[in-house]
Structure formats: structure tokens, C-alpha cells
Amino acid sequence: MTSLDPTGETLPETHLALRQNVYAEPPIVERIPVPQILPGTAILRVHLATIISYSRSIYDGTRGYQYPVPLTLGSGAIARVAALGADATKLKVGDLCLLDVTMRGRDDIGGEEEASFLSAIHHGHTEASKKLMSEWRDGTYAEYVRWPLENCHVLNQQKLLLPLTEGGLGYKVEDLMLMPTMLVSYGGLGPNGVGIQAGDTVIVAPATGSFGSAAVHLCLELGAGRVICMGRNTSVLEKLKMTSVFPERVSCVPLTKDWQKDYAGLKDLGGKIDVFFDISPRVAHDSGHFKAATMALRYGGRVCFMGGLREDVPLPLSKIMHSDITIKGKWMFKPDDVKKFIELLELGVIRLSNEGTGVQPLGGRCVKKFRLDEWKEAFDTASELGSAGFVVFEP
Ligand SMILES: NC(=O)c1ccc[n+]([C@@H]2O[C@H](COP(=O)([O-])OP(=O)(O)OC[C@H]3O[C@@H](n4cnc5c(N)ncnc54)[C@H](OP(=O)(O)O)[C@@H]3O)[C@@H](O)[C@H]2O)c1
């Protein structure tokens, strides 16, 4: 296990990494050279790395995500800076950082080339993003990782990890691993997305999955007056409400696949609805909630589409036009979203699951840490957990 004590680490010559040498074939733990430090980069000792609900289907090829091989697999992580490129201006050796997997071309400032991709997950959608990933392919399922300086976001370890009795927020490091999941919905719901305001009523659909349940918690932390959770599984919906930080502000509407019934369920709640946040998986393309939730919005309402859909879905264009509805698509989040999110976290405005404070939103708790060689059980567990929590690698 990586020590949380920042002192005394020297870089070894080799380290262990979870590698895939042939696309979609089972990965193996290999001993490989530790990456060399280069200008513009940091080498970090990985402490914990996220496993997403669909990691298994990314790496066994069923999801069809494209990436180059050989590859060290990975996702978002918390890691400590072990070495720094000579041009680092702010980061210090020993800093504890959140590693953002959203890689962006440094020479594509305006984003025209769409030179962005997800580290070790997907090579993006342009020639520029594919070129960038061929250079920056290796992810965080390893003891050490080389990361772009601008994707290392420093965490105030004292503030976050010291016990409540000593003026800290009392988190365990694994509690912080909810951040990468909440950050996705912060991208869509925060200031660079549809910008939810205190008092807003927000529909989250579907609300029972890992990103959906994190979005529900985020809305409440950002001051939503009411969160309407839509989902097929009514018992999970009920748990989502009862474990939330403000159960009295959460309402549930079952998804029936019939948009008119879903719409009636929303209207029966009464009151105005400001925002509809969609985080559907691909298989939900025939769900009725796209139309129902858009129809239920107030005049001037906002929609944010973050779901991983490939097929088109029916939308009520007449409603969108007559009610002045704004539709925003969002992929991931911007670097300043990460900064803002960490600031809100360190201020205690956004709270993560924490035994000490009793904040325990559904799906917000780390239920197990896996070694790299336990990858199969780790991926299987992540895919089966739903909103029961999350698992991580501890390389
Ligand atoms: N835009 C972005 O930047 C971004 C970032 C990350 C993820 N995503 C996308 O987010 C999506 C969700 O990821 P996740 O990890 O939260 O997935 P997940 O944990 O598997 O949750 C899936 C959710 O969808 C519901 N669902 C499944 N099939 C459905 C159907 N046919 N009709 C209605 N609801 C259905 C599930 O509810 P049940 O309990 O009823 O099955 C559950 O609430 C993914 O497709 C991913 O691509 C987008």
C-alpha cells in the first residue's frame, strides 16, 4: 500500500501495472519500467483508482470503445506526486492529487480539433484525439503513472483527511473516490453546464445507477429545492430517497417505458420543474423519460444530456420551441469544474460519504479495495453493484 506520508519515496526502476497487450483480451499484471519524467509531466504513486460500473465491458470489447494497445488500463485516481518535470510551477513532490482522466491537446486551446480523450478508456472521435492518445495512452491501474501537470489537481490533505475533532473534514482516502463520479454530473449541472440554482427542481433520470445516484446527491448539495428521481426499480428509488441528505426534498417517479404514464407521474407531483438531467445508458434509448421529462419542464426550463446513447431519441420539438427550453449536451467536465468542485468539497459545501458526519448517500461508499491481480473479481463486482456503492483498485 502507498504510504500517505509524502516523505522518503524514491522512484524504483520498475513497477506493476495492469496491462492489455491485445485489444479485448484478458489483461495481465506485468512488471514494466517506471515512466521517465518529461517536461510538462508528473510521475505519481497511485494510491486508489476508480473502477467504473462498465469497466469490464470496456476492456472485454463488448462496449466497442476504441483505444490503442498495448495499454496500462485505468480511470480516475488519487495519487501522490513522486517526481516533477522541471517546468512544474505549482505542484510539489508529495502533493496528494486527484488525477483527471480527461486529456486535452495542449495546442488545441479552443477545442476546434476536439483533441480530447479519456485516458485508458477511449481514444476520442477525431484524428487529433487518436494521435494524442497514442502518446498518452497509459492509465492509472499501476503503481506509478506519468500524468500531464494540468490534469493533477492538488487536494488539501490536512483539511480533507484530518479528523473532525482536529478541524478536518474527517474523510478516509477511499471516501474521496466518489469525486470522479460526482464530477461528471458537476460538468453537466454546474456552471459550465445547465447551472442549477439554489431552489431549483431537478429531474434526474435514470437516478438509480452509479452516475445517476451521484447526480441526485450533487443536486441536493448544490441546494436544489427538490430532486425528482426517475427509475425502473422502485425499491432502489425509495432507498435513494431515504439515504439522501434531505429525504424531504426527494420525490420518486417510476419509469414505465410509456412516456404518457411517466409524464402523468411527474405532473401529479405538482409544482414547477426547472431542469431535466439525463444520464441514461445506451440500452435505455427506448425509455419514455426523454419525452416525459422534457414535456414536464416549466417555461424556460433546461435539459442536460449526458447519457451514453448512440441511437436518436424522440423529443417534443413543439414543447421545446414554445416553452423556450434550452438543451445542453455535455461530455465530462472542464478543468475549472474540477478546481471549483474541490474548492466546494474543501469548504464542506459539497459533502461526500463520511461515517463521521453520517452523510451516506446511496452508492457513495467504497465497499471494497482490490489488488491489480484481482482485476476479474473487481470488474465483476463493479458491474453488479449498481447503486450499492463502488469499488477501487489499490495498486
Ligand atoms: N457524458 C459523459 O461525460 C458521461 C460520463 C460518464 C458516463 N456517461 C454515461 O452514463 C451512462 C450511465 O452510466 P452508469 O455507470 O451510471 O451506469 P449504471 O450504473 O449501469 O446505471 C444505469 C442506469 O440506467 C438504468 N437503466 C438501465 N437500462 C434501462 C432502460 N432500458 N430503461 C431505463 N433505465 C435503464 C438503470 O436502472 P435499473 O436499476 O432500472 O436497471 C440505472 O439507473 C453510461 O451509458 C455512460 O456512457 C456519460
The ligand as an ORCA input file, in Angstrom:
! r2SCAN-3c Opt
* xyz 0 1
  N     -21.436     12.381    -20.790
  C     -20.441     11.934    -20.066
  O     -19.404     12.581    -19.936
  C     -20.568     10.627    -19.356
  C     -19.631     10.310    -18.371
  C     -19.754      9.104    -17.696
  C     -20.781      8.229    -18.030
  N     -21.659      8.568    -19.016
  C     -22.731      7.640    -19.388
  O     -23.567      7.410    -18.291
  C     -24.275      6.205    -18.532
  C     -24.686      5.571    -17.228
  O     -23.541      5.056    -16.568
  P     -23.647      4.369    -15.120
  O     -22.266      3.950    -14.732
  O     -24.424      5.230    -14.175
  O     -24.477      3.077    -15.430
  P     -25.159      2.073    -14.394
  O     -24.593      2.230    -13.038
  O     -25.160      0.749    -15.060
  O     -26.668      2.620    -14.329
  C     -27.533      2.526    -15.404
  C     -28.840      3.167    -15.045
  O     -29.728      3.080    -16.156
  C     -30.922      2.389    -15.774
  N     -31.389      1.596    -16.902
  C     -30.787      0.503    -17.440
  N     -31.489      0.090    -18.507
  C     -32.550      0.916    -18.633
  C     -33.643      1.004    -19.520
  N     -33.780      0.132    -20.537
  N     -34.553      1.989    -19.358
  C     -34.413      2.889    -18.357
  N     -33.405      2.857    -17.460
  C     -32.482      1.888    -17.602
  C     -30.505      1.558    -14.581
  O     -31.631      1.321    -13.789
  P     -32.211     -0.147    -13.430
  O     -31.910     -0.285    -11.976
  O     -33.633      0.005    -13.695
  O     -31.528     -1.161    -14.307
  C     -29.557      2.526    -13.890
  O     -30.266      3.522    -13.207
  C     -23.347      5.367    -19.398
  O     -24.017      4.986    -20.576
  C     -22.187      6.283    -19.741
  O     -21.828      6.209    -21.096
  C     -21.575      9.737    -19.670
*
